[in-house]
Amino acid sequence: MLDMQLMNDLRRVDLNLLVILDALLSEQHVTRAAERLHLSQPAVSHALARLRDMLGDPLLMRQGGTLVPTARALELAAPLTEALAQVQALLAPNRFDPASAKRRFRVAMSDYSAAIFLPGLVRVLRHEAPGIDLQIIQASREGMVEGVLNGDLDLAAGVFPDMPAELRTTPLFEEHYTCLVDPTSLAPNGVLDLPTYLSRPHVLLEMRGSGTPEIERALTAIRKRRHVAISLPHWGVAPQLIQGTDLILTVSSRGLMNIDARQLLAVPPPFHIPSFAFELAWHTRRGGDVGLQWLIGRVVGVLSADPRQRENT
């Protein structure tokens, strides 16, 4: 709930003034802003004077024949446009036209997730919803959940075994683990057995705050441990570390779709690691946000349309 002081401050704010400010910052010209809003020029000039008084800043300074935004105005421009778009969505929750919508979604994902569906999603957005912007944020599993809970994130893509009651998930696919090795480091039969797996050094992909890795839990279940020689917070360079070394990388299978099979070999782990669900997480309070639900549907659609993803399902 909002405290009383904040409620009193909000009562001073005329939403129409913010709409005029958005137009002024966009047009940087009183007459053009008035024409855009179907208002008279004196009405817009009067609104600008009220805005300057309310915000304690000139906002727009005249230089020659143009109005130049102040530092404070530039700071307000993007958040103001986004806030007005969210208010519009709130007042008309069942209307969303992707072709004309102008919104920015904040989506958390690892570079593994980005490699799987972000290129396809961006192509869909540029074609169907060119006014939709994405801000991609990298965070640990813990950071993703916290961000969705407090509203800093609209959506998070990942593995969420312990989900708070306030969050909902949309399943994307079932994933399993694969080991990546240099083929010259294996025995002639090309089999990776458990003694070899445990005796060799490993590369671990883990972001701080992501909890106990699933692989370590599976090893603990059979009372075994492995030696992690290199720990990385991101996927990008990991396969390159395997080539020409005795290192083993145990990762989600979809992350290996684009490896060079002539230089690297993907083999099954020599012990059972449970498969897991890869999901999109979002807050229950956003269930009525048609724009966000449209975006979730497009992510699902991108994955279902990719034949490489269907082969890994």
N, C-alpha and C positions, 0 to 999 in steps of 0.2 A: 504494500500500500504506500501511496505517496504521503510524505509528512506534510504538516500544515503549512510550513514556510514555502515548500516547493509548490503546493497548491495555490498559495497566494501569488507567487511569482508567475505561475502559468496563467492566472486570470488576467494578468496585465498584457499578455501576448494576444494580438489580433492575428489570426491565421491569414487573413487577407493581406496583411502587411508582409508576411513572409513570402506569399505568392508574388507580390510586387517586387520584393527584394530579389527573388530568384530571376525574374524577368530583367530587372535592371543589371544584375551581374552578368547575365547572358548577353544582353544587347549593348550594355555600356552606353546607353543613349536614352534620354527620357522620352522623346517622341516615339522612337521605335518600340520601347517597352509599353507605352500607352496604347499604341496601335495593336500590339500583340495581345494585350489584355482587354481591348475594346473599352478603354477608359479615356478620359480627357487628360491632356498634358498637365493642367493644374492639379488634378487629383493625384497623379503620380508624383509630382513635385512635392505636394503636401505629405504624401505617404513617406517619401524619402526623408523629409524633415523629421517626421515622427520616428522613423527607424534610426536616424542619427542620434536622436535624443534617447531612445530606448537602449541602444547598444553602446552609447558613449564613444562613437567613432564616426568620422566623416563618411566612411564607406566608399564614396566615389568622389574623386577630386577632378576639377576641370583643368585640363591642359590643352590649350588651343581650342579646337572645336570638338574635343572628345572628353568623355569621362573616364578616368583611370582608377581602377579599384585600389584601395589601400591594402596593406598587408593583412589587416583584420578581415576585410572583405574576401580576399583570396582564400583565407583560412576557412571562411564560412561556406564558400561556394559549393564544393562537392558534398559535404554533409547536409547542407540545406536541400539540395536537389534530391538526395537519397531520402531524406526525412519526408519531404512532400510526396514523393512516390509511395512511401510506405503508408502515409495518411490516406492517400487516394485509394490504395489497395484495401485499407481498413474500412473505408466508407463504402466501397463497392467490392466486397470480398468474393463475389461470384462472377466477376468480370475480369478476364485476362486475355488480352490480344497480344500474342508473342510478336507479331509483325510490327506493332507500334509501341510496345512496352519499353520503358526506359528504367532499368534497375541494375543494381550491383549486388551480386551474391558473393558472400564470403564462404569459401569451401576449403576445408582442411583435408589434406591427403598427403601421402608419402610420394616420393618419386616413383616407387613401384606402382602405386595406384594411377599416377599421372600417365605412366607409360602404357597402361592397359586401356584406359578409356578417354583420357583428356583430349588427344588429337581428334578423335572421332566426335566428341562432344562439341569441341570448338567449331568444327566444320558445320555441324547441325545448327549451332547458334548463329553463325555468320549467315547461314542460308535462311533460317526461319525466324530468328529474333536478333537482328543486328544491333538493337538498342540494349541488349542484355550484356552486362560486363561481368567478368569473373575475377575475383581476387583470390588467388590460390595461396594457402598458408600451410606451412609444414609444422607439424607439432607431434609430440608424443601421444600415445593412446590416452593417457591421463589428461594431457592438455586439450585434446580434441573433445573429450567428454565435458570437461570444465567449460570450454568455450561455447559449446552448444547449450549447456545449462544456463550460463549467464548472458547469453544473447550475443556474444562477440562473434559467433559463427552461425551461419544459416544451416550448414550441412557439413557432415564429416564422413569420410570414406575410410573404412578400415575393419579391423577385427575387434569386436566388443563383447568379450565373454561375460562381463559383469556390468550390466546396463542399469542405470538408475531408473526408478519408476516413471520419472517425468519425461523420459525420452522414448522415442519409437524408432524402429529400424525397418528398412526395406531391404530384403535380401537381394544380392546381386548374383552371386555364384558360390558354389562349393569348391573349396581349394584343398590341395594336398601338397606335400613336400617332396622335393627332388634334390639329389646331391649333384653338384657340378664339380668335375675333376678334370685334370689334364689326362688324356687317354694314355700317354706314355708312362704315367705314374702308377697304373694298375697292372695287375698280373696279366699274363697272356690271355687268360679266359675272359678278361674285361669285367670281372665281378668284384664289387666292393663288399667285402665281408665285414662282420662286426669287429674282429680283432684289428683289421687294417684301419677301419673307421676310428677306433678309439686310440690307435697309436699315432695317427697323423695329426698335424696342427690344423686348426679350423679358422674360418672367417665368420664372424658373427655380425649380423645386421640388427642393430638395436638402437632405438632412441632412448635417452634417459627419461625415466618416468613411464616406460611402457610395460613395467611389471616383469614377472619371470617369463622368459621366452618359452614357447611351447616345446621347443626341442629339448631344453633342459629338463622340463617336467617329464617328458617321455623317457629321457635317460635315467632320471631319478627313479622312475617306476620300475626299471630293470636293474637298479642299483649300480649304475655306471656313470662315469663322468668323462668329459672330453676336455682337451686343452684348446682354449681359444687364443690363438696367436695374434689375431688382428680383429679389432672391434670397430665397426663403422656405423655412423648414424644414417647413412643413405645408401641407396642401391647402386647408383650410377657406375662407379669405378670397380665394383666388387668382382664381376666376371674377369676383368683384366688381370686381377691379382692371382687368378688360378692358373692361367696359361704359363707353362714352363716351371711350375712349382709343385710341391707335394701338398699344397693346401687343399682343403675341402670346403665348399660352400653349400650349406643346406638351406634351401629357400623354397618359397612358394613356386609351384610349377609354371604359372603364367609369366613369371618374371624371366623365364628362359626361352620364350618363344622366338626371340630374335638373335640368339647366340650363333656364333659360327661353329657349326657342327664338325667342321674339319679340324678345328683347333681345340674344342672343348667337348666333353662327353657328359650327358645327363643320365644318371643311373638312380634306381630306387634306393632309399635308405635301407640299411641292413637290420632295422628294427622298426617296430610299429610306432608311427607318429600319427595321432588322430587327425583326420581332416577337419576343416573348420569353415564356418560361413563368413564370407566377405560381405559387408553390409554398408548401407548408408544410414546415418543416424541423424535424427532431427527432433526438435522439441514438440511436445503435444500441443503447446499453445500455437504452433504454426500449422496445425492441421487444417485450418480454414484459409490458409494462404495459398490461393490457387496458383500463383506464380511459382512458388516453391514446389508445389506438387507437380506442376508442369515440368520443372527442371528435373525432378526426381524421375519422372516418367521418361524423359529424354535420355538420362543416363542408362536406365534399364534398356531402352530401345537401342542405344548404341552398342551395348554388349550383346544383345540378342541378335543384332544384325551382322556381327563380326564372325565370319566362319571359323577363325582361329580360336575364338572364345568357345564356340559350340563344340569344337573338337576336344577342348580341355574340360568340358562339363562332365 
